[in-house]
Amino acid sequence: MSCFLSITGVVAAAVRLVPHNATMPAYVIMIYLAAAMLFALSLKWLSSPKTARWGVLAGEIGMAAAIIATLFLPEVRHYDWIAIAFLIAIIAAIPMALLIPMTAVPQQIALFHAFGALAAALVGTAEYYAHGSSLGTSTLIAIGFESLLGYLTFTGSLVAAGKLQEILPTQPMNYPGQNVLSISILSASVIAGAMVVIIPANPLVFPIFIALCLLFGVMLILPIGGGDMPTVIALLNSYAGLSASAMGFVLNNKLLIIGGALEGSSGFILAMIMCKAMNRSFINVLFGQVQAAKAGKSDDIYGGNIKSVNAEEVAAILDGARRVAIVPGYGLAVAQAQHAVGQLFELLESRSVDVQFGIHPVAGRMPGHMNVLLAEANIPYDHLMEMDRINPEFENMDVVIVNGANDVVNPDARDNPNSPIAGMPILNVDKAGTVIVIKRSLSPGFAGIPNPLFAAKNCLMYFADGKKAVLDIIAELEKL
Amino acid sequence: MSPSLESNLFVFALAAFLGYEVVRRVSPQLHTPLMSLTNAISAISVVGAIAVTGAGHNTTMVVVLGTIAVTASMINVVGGFLMTDRMLKMFKKRKSN
């Protein structure tokens, strides 16, 4: 305790206002420039799994160089609090990054977004309280953007992480007047931000502004359902980057602007890809009400046309197959079936069967999540096929095994213009010789609609848990 | 418009464009590591947090906010890079046996 008091005393005794926008030494500028180039290279190397780990190394070197250069800036004179912060961060971050199961990666990334955005927001707040009304209008506007994006991404990401961890309800939470309320809070935040710029000396405007931004983040993400999380997490990724970029405008630091802009555009592209894969718009994801599912029609479609099989029969079908595709959905991860599927892959490959995985862009809880889960189950990445690459191949497949996916293989999206999911890109599994769907029941997916695939002539239903079913198929196949 | 704001806007626009062009080429297989890596890179905001905290401005509040900001962004840096590498390590080609 006395140690802390003395540190505070030292800090208090040594405080002195540094002129804003102090010029940086040339060597720091050169190191920042090198770091910016390493960051760009880092993303370029991520384009292929072959070079991706070099990309991480480039990013790490750029980051380490930039941090060390910053510690040598003449205006940085006190290291005690920085050292404490570094220590806490390293102790906290290592278990977070290394112990988290791969199924929980989306919520961990949402938490990292929250931390990054909080840092940006707090630096904006600190700048405001350090320099207050002496700041120019353009800097105050930048602080406004930094704080708005930072605080809303902070609470929004915490809510998203809560939903992904299923601490918060994952069902869409809609209530009357929801959009009016959300937009009112956003408008109030923007007005409060404008007041910060116009009357920065007023002690009340900034705290009110912060409170409104925090509240807006909660109100924006809370109503959105679990099925839309891939888009939401990509969008929050973009916001977190933009808040870091805005911080670069506040501190007049181009490295921050570049680092933030890279994430800003990356998150934006991913959010666009997710929206396209669900055939929805941003506005629809953020403010759309989920239409009530048209129930009751399922009997007309399924009635008398469902053919059920067991593990023994599936094994017999696979025994005669030469080309097999496996289509995993999020249900596979819920059932923790990825390692069982990895074993089935090994077994089929050892019997000279060609096995490919067909992966829909929204197959997991975030963009690319299913690929990570399957890579963890030791499936080589050259067998993980994206939708556009595998769709022309289905007609040559003897057997397709669908495990834990539903809406993304619903042929109505392609064939029935009146379907609620009409136009959504799907995996054309119905073109294959035989389709085996592993599913607990005929219950609908996120879209809440029946799937005519299940009643198709070439489709067989295997009603079971996703993991047990695969293990039983392996056991039967080994007998043959 | 001040010269610094002008050059900052140019840098932002070009960096956003560069990000768009580079990220567009990233294989969809790697979209999760991509998000994790860009997030770690944008935690470069730790640099700003260090500058604000280390300057030790005239109020305790600034130091407190700065210290929390350094902690939060440093968690983002360390955790982001470690988790990205952990995921990428699992992406292997077919075993040669």
Interface residues (C-beta under 8 A of the other chain):
Chain A: T8 V11 A12 A14 V15 R16 L17 V18 N21 A35 A36 F39 A40 S42 L43 K44 L46 S47 S48 P49 A52 R53 G55 V56 G59 E60 G62 M63 A66 I67 T70 L71 L73 E75 V76 R77 H78 Y79 W81 I82 I84 A85 F86 I88 A89 I90 A92 A93 I94 M96 A97 L98 I100 M102 V105 Q108 I109 F112 H113 F115 G116 L118 A119 A120 L122 V123 T125 A126 E127 Y129 A130 G136 S138 I233 A234 N237 A240 G241 S243 A244 S245 M247 G248 F249 V250 L251 N252 N253 K254 L255 L256 I257 I258 G259 G260 A261 L262 E263 G264 S265 S266 G267 F268 I269 L270 I273 I359 P361 G364 M366 P367 G368 H369 N371 V372 A375 E376 N378 P380 Y381 D382 H383 L384 E386
Chain B: M1 S2 S4 L5 S7 N8 V11 F12 A15 A16 F17 L18 G19 Y20 V22 V23 R24 R25 V26 S27 P28 Q29 L30 H31 T32 P33 L34 M35 S36 L37 T38 N39 A40 I41 S42 A43 I44 S45 V46 V47 G48 A49 I50 A51 V52 T53 G54 A55 G56 H57 N58 T59 T60 M61 V62 V63 L65 G66 T67 I68 A69 V70 T71 A72 S73 M74 I75 N76 V77 V78 G79 G80 F81 L82 M83 T84 D85 R86 M87 L88 K89 M90 F91 K92 K93 R94 K95
